[in-house]
Amino acid sequence: MVLLGLLSLPAVAQKKEKQPDATSAKERLAGYQQRLQLQKNSLVGNLPFRNIGPTVMSGRVVDVEVNPADPTNFYVAYASGGLWHTTNNGISFEPLFNRETVITLGDVSVDWKNNVIWAGTGEANSSRSSYSGVGVYRSQDGGKTWQYKGLPESHHIGRITIHPTDPNTAWVAVLGHLYSPNKERGIYKTTDGGATWKHVLKGGNDNTGAVDLVIDPANPNNLYASLWHRERRAWNFVEGGNTSGVYKSTNGGETWQQVTGGTSGFPAGEGIGRIGLSIFPQNPNIIYASVDNQELRKDVKPAVAASNKLRKEQFKDFTKEDFLKMDDAALNTFLEENNFPRQYTAKTVKEMVNAEKIRPVALSDFLVDANSMMIETPVTGAQVYRSDDGGKSWKKAHAGYIDDLYYTYGYYFGVIRVSPLNPDHVYILGVPLLKSEDAGKTWKEIGGDNVHSDHQDLWVSPTRPGHLVNGNDGGINITYDDGKSWFKANTPAVGQFYSVTVDMATPYNVYGGLQDNGVWGGPSTYTASSSWTDNGRYPYQRLGGGDGMMVQVDYRDNNTVYTGSQYGAYYRLNKATGQRLSIQPKHQLGERPLRFNWESPILLSRHNQDVLYFGSNKFHRSLNKGENMEALSGDLTQGGRKGDVGYGTLTTIEESPKRFGLLYTGSDDGLIHVSKDGGYSWTKISDKLPKDMWISSLAASSESEGTVYATLNGYRWDDFTPYLYVSQDYGKTWKQIGKDLPKEPLNVVKEDPKNPNLLYVGSDNGLYVSFDKGQTFQAMGGDVLPSVAVHDLAIHPRENDLVVGTHGRSLYVANVAHLQQLTADVQKKPVQAFQISAPQFSDRWGQKFGAWNEPFTPTLTVPYYVNAAGTTTIRIKTDKGQVLKELKDQSERGLNYVGYDLTLDALNLPAYEQALNEGRKTGEPVKVTPSANQQLYLRPGKYVVEIEANGSKTQQEFQLRAPERRARE
């Protein structure tokens, strides 16, 4: 769930102030070319990556496009996971949008007759993780290939509508920049397949764009568009404005007239936010609109308790005298149920009030946090309006409020659908999925027990009543009985990870927090399969709910886990017993509440794993596994700003792997501090760095005590500069590195623990590695890792695995042992072979385990490096030098990996058998006979792999070991 923490109300329009310049589209597109160059020149493009899921919890869907003639054929657009296609009703999917400039999507439109797809990049949900797009792409072959069609400053696209009979005519609803004003907002039209565009409807100001667009299928000259005024900054979100409204065109979008406001019956004003539209195709005069109305309710009455329990609102009105007369038992119950620190009892609190150290209202103020204010702010919320005359007039469909649908975050939703078969059957999407069968007068929830909340899109069948395909924050659900029963279609690995970490089990486990999908942990050896449905236990297990955040694991038992959800709601978990302990720091009564980031930082000291660090706007430490949290610092931020989004918080904590108590913190408003005494004193070290940036990560060196790396992220200014810095003197001075990185905001930097020359960097569009401490970079991931946001990285200290946490494609793993060995001296060599890992010999090689199975065949990977591309010869030899097999490989400059099936050529068989029998004095001679698949496989023994390239040779040995035989008595 995307929660907007309200810290002051109401949200107000931003004052004109100087802010960092937004990165231009021209620079971003040039950055894409730079990324392609870093991929082309990479030495590590062939390094194997494997996706380890998970899949079952999926990720945020923004659009579902279903073939009305064959509903088993449909496309799913994920917010940050690209476009996927199924032709078997969701049993399996194929990814279609992997290598473009960005893979974040806002809307997709399909011309089923001509197999043409339009893809608008950059989602319209305006969330904190709504990545920016670069415009529109078009495919004329069902998504196999794509052509870029412009609108680069659009950033976020709400809808694409195709002309029903002219595939070259389309309209695009451009919402515009998320964190900065821009003029390129509104409706754009093309009549030549995207070669040129006409800006046919503008938003009225630089913060108003188009978010929805529908067309009259009977008369394509009639179109309806919704405009939305919204201003987002890191600390504040203005969700509406008086330029929000619905517009109509009767000439194919050439000109537009507003059909809301005034005497239309449709609301107007500063509180009108996102508007969704739906048209009834059998009678296009019938139009529904959903409205996110952020105006405060005028008829709010104080909440009435279900019993005599105390409510926090009561303490705002208590006098000192009234408070001291309160029943101690009732007050103690209130303190216990609201998780006040243990030192606060009815007795101690009354003593504080009596001594006038605090006022009674302090008990109410103590409970003010971002989540509670989000739920309790009395905004009007979701409304539904209907027009029966083509938008000339509107009527509110319902008498009262539609409660518990939007709260204060209607910006995250905005989809309404009318059934193509019945104009009175209407669906509205929010946290629940609601349906009305009486034109919006009354509503009921139709989400099932296996349906995720936060609903983003809905396809309603035009031929079969009750057939729905629903896209939500947990993927795809399908029903054939109007929501009475649902099934999931969640095979793509499209999880949106915020964080990733590992434990030290064998095999080790991977943990991470996901957007709106809680915290999960699972085996690093995971391979996607549906076999888990047979035993009912998915390999990954959910450890917590909400929006999953950072995770830390105690290596001593691999069982004690520290994790939690948004805004610092963290706990200590015993995986074996399920026991949980809240570890969130609390302020003292009478103090200002602590400020917590959406993803509050925690860190378990590897020097002493009883010590846990926690960041609010202050630095907290526990010496006893979170049992007690002590604030060791004052405010380590710029102090927060007035607004309705939590801001002025710590975002990252780092401890030196070389020295216990050498600590660094970074904040969301650009401050970095260092402590050399375990957190008791702090020094600000960021004055010479770019101002007001989000400190997305810090990495203390394992080689040099005074060296620390920092990534600064300007995404919340629409600044896409890759800010990467290093200090070699504990932050006294900084040097910018990574100057050849493309224009992509940076999320994380890690120094390799075995080779400190290696730096790994994750950006909003990929993964990069440096072999020279950040002076130059190369792209990682080859053809496996798509252009997805890399949020976090973890390097397993024992297995040398790099674990990549992406926000859109779940988790990837690559073993980086060869990178660690790829020193400057090695890179100069014509050819270098690396250690070979061989499987255990089996006499079942080449045989079938059943009549219908494929033969069981082994694979051995030969890893090597060459400093120039060309033809490489690989020879498999006995340890005496006899050649058994020769392979040719067209190698690329850099790392190469050749698969070898452990067979020998028949021409070499006589000499091989002779070699196997040399020195044997007893027993039958060894014979190598063809296996069932007619292949000749090597026998147990020692072998040599010789690699010849660029005029040089190198070699590595490997051994095939026979299985251990049971001893005979």
ZADO-718593 format. One record per residue (C-alpha): x, y, z. Coordinates in steps of 0.02 Angstrom, whole numbers, plus 50000, padded with zeros to 5 digits. Example, Ala and Ser with C-alpha at 12.3 -4.5 7.8 and 13.67 -1.06 7.14 Angstrom:
506154977550390 506844994750357 
//
This chain:
500005000050000 500645017449960 500335027350119 500525046150124 501005051550298 500125067850340 501175078350456 500265094850431 498645099050345 498125103850220 499395101650083 499675118450001 500345123749834 502235124949830 502995142049847 504095147649706 505845142949759 507475138649678 507695120049657 508955109649561 508655109449375 507715094549307 508745083949189 508215087149011 507535073348900 508965076348781 510215072448920 509255056948973 509165049948797 511015053448777 511235043948941 510375029048863 511655029148723 513005030048855 512245014848940 512275005348775 514115009948754 514515003748930 513634987448885 514574985848721 516274989048800 515974978648955 517194964949003 515854956549106 514354955848989 514454936848986 514494934749175 513054922849213 511574930149307 510104919949366 508424925849427 507954918049594 506174924849604 505124926349701 503564927049593 502024922549693 501804939949772 502114948449604 502174967549590 501144982649544 500124981349384 499644997349293 498714990649141 497894974949074 497484973448888 496414958248843 495974952048670 494064952748667 494014939148534 495134927548637 495264932448822 496634919548852 497754931248753 498204946948850 499594959048895 500044965049070 501014981049099 501924981949266 502364998549344 504224994849349 504334977249277 503974980149093 502704972248976 502244953648980 501164943248863 500164927348890 499244916548765 498654903548891 497604913749013 499044917949127 499804900749152 501424907649081 502044924549019 503384930848902 504284947448935 504244959348787 504974975848847 506704972748921 508064982948838 507244999648801 507775016048881 506645012349029 505454997949065 504305007449183 502585008749104 501055019749124 499865012748994 499795001048845 498555000948702 498364986448580 497684986348403 497214967948399 496754967948214 498454974148157 499534966948299 500114984548343 500544989548522 500795006948591 501745008248757 501785024048861 503215024448985 503145031249162 501685026649273 500355039249322 500125033749503 501295047449566 501975036749705 503665038449788 504285024249676 503415029449514 504895029449398 504995042049258 504755037249077 505445044748917 503905044648805 503055032548687 503585016448600 502675007148462 502794989248403 502094982748239 502464964348273 501604960848438 503024967048547 504484957748470 505314974148416 505004992048467 505195009148387 505375024748492 504035037548448 504475052848550 503635063748683 505225062748788 504715075848917 503085066748958 503895057349104 502215049749158 500835043849042 499065040449101 498235033448946 498475029648761 496935028348650 497005021448472 495795026348336 494635011248310 494875010548121 496485020248087 498005012048169 499095027248134 498005039048235 498195039248424 498005050948570 499105051148726 498665058048897 500295065348963 500355068749149 502085076549146 503505077749271 503185071449447 504385082149547 504555097749440 503445108949333 503485107249143 502475113548997 502385097148899 500785091048983 499055087248917 498385077948765 499455074248613 498825067548446 499705058848302 498995054148132 500585046448062 500995032548183 501975043548303 503145051648177 502435068648227 501355074648370 500165089148397 499875096348571 497985097748561 497515100648745 498585109548872 498365108849058 498195127249098 499785127949203 501445118949218 500795107249353 499205101149267 499265086249150 498105073249075 497845057049169 496405048249080 495655047748906 494185038148830 493445037648656 491685035248589 491855018848494 490375023348382 491025040648341 492915042448361 492765061348346 492085061548523 493395060248657 493425063948843 494995068248942 495305071549126 496595084349180 497415083449350 498355096749447 499655089149561 501305094949636 502435082749723 504015086549820 505005075749938 504105083750088 502385088250019 501075082549895 499725094049828 498485081349760 497235092849676 496845110049610 495545120349520 496275115949350 495765097849374 494255093149270 493495083949121 493625090148942 492715084648785 493175085348601 491945082848459 493195084348317 494445070748349 495405079948482 495805095548381 494885106848503 494195104148679 492885111248796 492785108848984 491215099449035 491445100249224 491325114049352 490095128549346 488295122449333 488755105349265 488475096549430 490275090549433 491325097149578 492735109749556 493975117949671 495685116149750 495305098849820 494865090349655 496215077749616 496385062949501 494875058849391 494535042149308 493365039949159 492345025749084 491135026148938 489695013948906 489985007648727 488175003248688 487615020948731 489135032548728 488125046648807 488305037248972 489955041649055 490575038049230 491925047749322 492805043749483 493485058549580 494805059449715 494105073849818 495365080049944 494235093350020 494025090850207 492345084350262 491235097550339 490135085750439 491455076250534 490925071050708 492095064850844 492335046150838 491285036750964 492155022751055 491345005651051 491625004351239 492245015151381 494015014351316 494965030551307 495325038251138 496825049051099 495725063351039 495025065351215 496695071051284 496655086851178 495255093751287 495745087651461 496215100451592 497545096251718 496235093851853 495135082451747 496635071951696 497185069051875 495435062451916 495515049051780 495335030651823 497075022951835 496525006251762 495775014451607 497325025151583 498495010251601 497465000751472 497615015351352 499505016251376 499704997551351 498614996151196 499505010651113 501255003751147 501875017851257 503615014451327 503605004151486 504125018451599 502445026951568 501095021051686 499555029851753 500555034251907 502095041351820 501095050851689 499985058851820 501535064051916 502205072451758 500565081551727 500415086751909 502195093751905 501735102451740 503165093851648 501875089451515 500075093751475 498745080251446 498775083751259 500525076251257 499735058851259 498815062951099 500345071051019 501395055951065 500365045250947 500475056750797 501375047750657 501305046950469 500225031350459 498915036850585 498715053950506 498535045950336 497045035650394 496245048350510 496265064050403 494435067150360 494515070550173 492975068350064 493815054149973 493155044449824 491615050549731 490725043849577 489795054749451 488755049649301 488255058949144 486845052949031 487025066648902 488795065448840 489545076048979 488345090748973 487755087549150 488305076349293 487505068849447 488355061349598 487875043049595 487825040249784 487115049849930 488475047850061 490335044450065 491235029549991 492275026050145 493885016050161 494275016349976 495555030349954 495895039150120 497155052750081 498035043549941 496785043849800 498225049649690 498755031449687 497145025349609 495875033049491 495145018849386 493285016349359 492475003849240 490695001949177 490194984849112 490044984648922 488484974048948 487534983949080 487625002849108 487155001049291 488554988849333 490054999149386 491724994849465 492835006949561 494625002949609 495535007949767 496184998449917 494684986749897 493844982749732 492024988349738 490544984649625 488864993249608 487364985549521 486265000849537 487265014149442 488335018649592 487015020849726 487675006549833 489284996749832 489974979949887 491734973049893 492114958849771 493944955149809 494264937349866 495374930050002 496774927449876 496594944549795 497864957849840 497254975149888 497694991249798 496824988749632 497554997349480 496644991149325 495154980449276 494614972549112 492764968649103 492244956248970 491134963148830 490374945948799 490344935748960 489544943349116 490654941849270 492274938449177 493554950649249 495434952149239 496074962649383 497804970449400 498344975749574 499894978249680 500014959349696 499914955149512 498474947649413 496844939749473 495514932349359 493694928449397 492274921249293 490884924049422 491044942649459 492184940649607 491424925849697 493024916149661 494714921449591 496344913449539 498074921149529 499114922249371 500784926549451 502184917449360 503254932549308 504644937649428 504134955949445 504364958949631 504744976949681 506134975449809 506664990049916 508054980550004 509014964250003 510144954950124 510804937250155 511134925350298 512524912550324 511514896450313 512024882850190 511354885650062 511124903650112 509454912550111 509014929350034 507854941850119 507064957850062 505664970350082 504454973649939 503264987549891 501584983349970 502044964949980 502894963750149 504534955150190 505034938350117 506464926250135 506944911250033 508344900149968 509694907149855 509554890949755 507754894649705 507254890349526 505524895349467 504354880549461 502514876749491 502954860649584 502724869549751 500854869249722 500944850449744 501564851449924 500774868149966 502344876650028 503114890449925 505024890849941 504994909149996 504074912950157 503254929250207 503974936550367 502954952550380 501624963350301 501354981150244 502684988450133 504204977950170 505764987550217 507554984050270 508084967150341 509554962150450 509974944250502 511034938350647 512384927450567 512644917950730 510994908550718 510264913650548 508634914050643 508534931150725 507874943550597 507624962350614 506384969650492 504734978750473 503644990050370 503475008150321 503895022950432 504965013250556 503714999950612 505104987250641 505224971850750 506394957750799 505784940850737 506244923350791 505934913150633 505784896850729 504484902350856 503694917050766 503954927850920 504054946550881 504684961350980 504364979250927 506024988450914 505435005250848 506205019350950 505005030651043 505175048751092 504825054651268 503175061951323 503225080451292 504525079151153 504185081750969 503805065150884 505245056650795 505225057350606 505415040950514 505795038450331 504665027550224 506145015450222 506925018550391 508715012350403 509284998650521 510994990550534 511624975850636 513434977950687 514484963650619 515794967250753 514534963250891 512864956650833 512004961150995 512174979150937 510804986250826 510765003550749 509155012450699 508835028950612 507375040850634 507875059150620 509065054050759 510315039750779 509765025950898 510735011350967 510294995451059 511594985151152 510394970651182 509644965451016 508344979151011 507654976551186 508044994651225 508375008651100 509355023951155 509475040151057 511325044651050 511175059850938 510155075350911 509325078850745 510495073150605 509435081250469 509025099050419 507535098450537 506095093650424 504945104550320 503115108950328 502145097050220 501125081150217 502525068750178 503765062550307 505395072050276 506955076750369 507385058650409 508875046950403 508945035750251 510535025550277 511715019850415 513425012250385 514765005250500 516575002750451 516984984250428 518724988350495 518264997450655 516854995150778 515965011650813 516545020850657 514835025750593 514045036050455 512265042150429 511425049750278 509775059150269 508425062550140 508865081050141 510695079450095 511655077950259 513025065350298 513745063750473 515175053450544 515465046950720 517095039350776 516535034950952 515065023350927 513775036950901 514045048051052 514685062750949 514395067250767 515205078450638 514325084550481 515395080450328 514245084850181 514455103650165 515475102150004 514275089849921 512765094549812 511395101749923 509715094349970 509975077449885 509335060849951 510805051150024 510335034349952 511815024050015 513495024550104 514855011250093 516335010950212 517885002650141 518534985950203 520274990650142 520575008250207 519795013950371 519555032050316 518785028150147 516905029450121 515835030149964 514185039249945 512775039549818 511665054849812 509985053549725 509135068449642 507595058849583 506465069249696 506985084649599 506845075849430 508735077249430 509455061349351 511295065249377 512285050149441 513035057649599 514425046049660 515775051949781 517225045149881 518135051850032 519795044950093 519865055250253 518265051050347 517265063650246 518335079050268 518535080250080 517575072049938 517965067849758 516685064249624 516935047749534 515935037949407 515905052349284 515605040349139 513995033749215 512415037949115 511095050349173 510215038549294 509895041749479 510965030749591 510225020049729 511665009949800 513555007749800 514504992849870 516364989449882 516874971549848 517484963450011 518834953049923 519454965649794 519294983849852 519624990049675 517904983449629 516394994649653 514614989749613 513305003149580 511435001249556 510425014549466 508615017149416 509025008349252 510354995449283 511924988549367 513714994149342 515444988749401 517094997749413 518804989149417 519745004949466 518845011349621 517565021249524 518625030049395 517765020749252 516255009249245 515564995049141 513804988149128 513354971549210 511954959249175 512204956148990 510604950548906 509874943649067 509654958849178 508414971049098 508384990049110 507624989049283 507904999249440 509224991449554 508744996749729 509954986949836 511444975049829 512164962149946 513794952449928 513864935650014 515524935050108 515714916150094 514994911949923 515594927649832 513844929949761 513194947049713 511334947649754 510394960949658 508754967849728 507774975649586 506194986049598 505224977249462 506064960749419 506334952749591 508064945749633 509584940849532 511194932149584 512894932049500 514474924149567 515824937549559 517354926849602 518024929449425 517774948149438 518734948049601 520184939549510 520104951149360 521494962649420 522384975349312 523804963049281 522604949349227 521704961249109 523334963849015 523554945248979 523044938548808 522134924148892 521794918749071 520924902949130 519964901949294 519674887549412 518474874449345 517134866249450 516724848649389 515194838149431 515344821149511 515494806849387 513934796549358 513744780649256 511974786749216 512604800549102 511724799548934 510354788148998 508504791349023 507684789849194 506044785449110 505424781148939 504794798748907 506174808948987 507624817248900 509344809248930 510264814949085 511764824849023 513114833649124 513814851049095 515484858349143 515784876949119 517494882849060 517764900949117 519134911449039 519644929248996 520384936248835 520974953848805 520424953948623 518954946148532 519264931848412 519234913048392 519734903348547 520204884948547 519794874448699 520604857348711 520124844248838 521634833248880 522124819348996 523344823849133 524674816049019 524274828148879 523234817348761 521894827748671 520134820748694 519044834748628 519294851348542 518034865648546 518004882248455 517244897948531 516994915148455 517524924148612 517194942148658 518424953548744 518234950348929 517494935749022 516874920748922 515994904848974 515954889148867 514894874148907 515704857048890 514684840948899 516104829748963 516154819148806 517634814048698 517754811948511 517644794148444 519284796348349 520174798848515 519384783748598 520754770648566 522144781448635 521034786448783 520664768148827 522524764348814 522894778548934 521564772549056 522324755149059 524144760449076 524854753549235 523394741949270 524064724849319 522464715649367 520634715149322 519714717549162 520334731949052 519344747949059 518174749948912 517264766248868 515644761648783 514344773448711 512944778248829 511114776648782 511214793048688 512724786448590 513924798648673 515624793848745 515844801148920 517454803849017 517874791949158 518404797249333 520134804749336 521164820549316 521034831349161 521744847349088 520834861148994 521994870448877 521404887248810 522264895348662 521884913148608 522794928348541 524384918348514 524494912348693 523994896948792 523454894048970 522704879349061 521714873449211 521494856249287 519904847749344 519514830949420 518034819449394 517754810249555 516874793549564 515454791749688 515954784349854 515514765949861 514764757750013 516094747450100 515854728650091 515924718850253 
//
